[in-house]
């Protein structure tokens, strides 16, 4: 075995005998035995899987076998495997990845042998635009900066300076794209693993492939994209995990959506149907919650619309402007988007919100329709023109409101202080002003990214709108004055005078 140039490392998990057998047999069938060593690790294997692996180890088909009765998780087990590596290269396989044909081994090894000295890793290269897609609750940029392998290059970020870029594609922004080799199968030079002491001891599982690729970039090394037709089927089985209550291994559902969109129906069921359909088409970026507060049967949402949403609530009592806040303890995504029922979003609207939030994280409420209040407390009823280059501060927002879910508590505290008068308050003003006062951050309007990124690609019919009420503007004026007396202050921007109609 001294002629082996690569250690093929396979990690299996749980009682998935069919997966690990397919993976290992594909290696045996398509790779020249004298050129590889086979290292296998098993986290919490079932009896059949363990017997199969131990039989192969005893026969010499597996060179190194590490089994753990408990699931120590991916990255800690990876460290154990890598400690046994003695070859020039490491070829990693999750157990649901497998080699498809006899040309694959030579294709990958030839790519490694002929690559530039700076190229350290090979595989299928992708990129993600948002940290939410690979880390949950962690500040990825700060995590990279604290790493022992951090070499001083600015991590990817949409804030100016990300990747040391200040004018990405003509706007005041950094480069927030995280390029990475897919973690299900990759080839790497062992000397890079040793230099980085990989995997990072802080890692358990999530984001390990993205962080490894960033560690390489930090140290001036490169990745080579093997393309889609690379001879390996990568991660062709559903994700697996531990059930939080039973402790049993189960299939994982898709990762939590970064945004929960909340739409309330009162008397516009046709609008709500189109809006829910539009947000459902935004895919992994959001889930959709509908609240049906219709006060008459003819306005109630049909059952197929309720089923179309990820979650729905049907109220027997109309709480007015507070309908959207009633289930707040159940909103658990990092961000919540409260969206009015007369705006049809563009196909990339939610992704654009996340992008703007990454570019400008210090906001209280973000949206598309921003307005100002004069120093004497007069609402300037026109929408601030947006910039294609940057987000802009405003006093408050109307019609669609994107906030960090953790900031919902500030709305409740402000509402509690109003006592019985909360029934008469303006929910958009309360939301914006309460979060501004608590966080000290401004409300902002998004950067203008074009029609497809708009929260209002189309304005829908709006019968029964509140602004038709005779006392609408006087109620808002009273609320603004009360908030200013309580300490809230407008930006006092030099904005044009008020308009009569919105």
Order of alpha helices (4+ residues) and beta strands (2+ residues): beta-alpha-beta-alpha-beta-alpha-beta-beta-alpha-beta-alpha-beta-beta-beta-alpha-alpha-beta-beta-beta-beta-beta-alpha-beta-alpha-beta-beta-beta-alpha-beta-beta-beta-beta-beta-beta-alpha-alpha-beta-beta-alpha
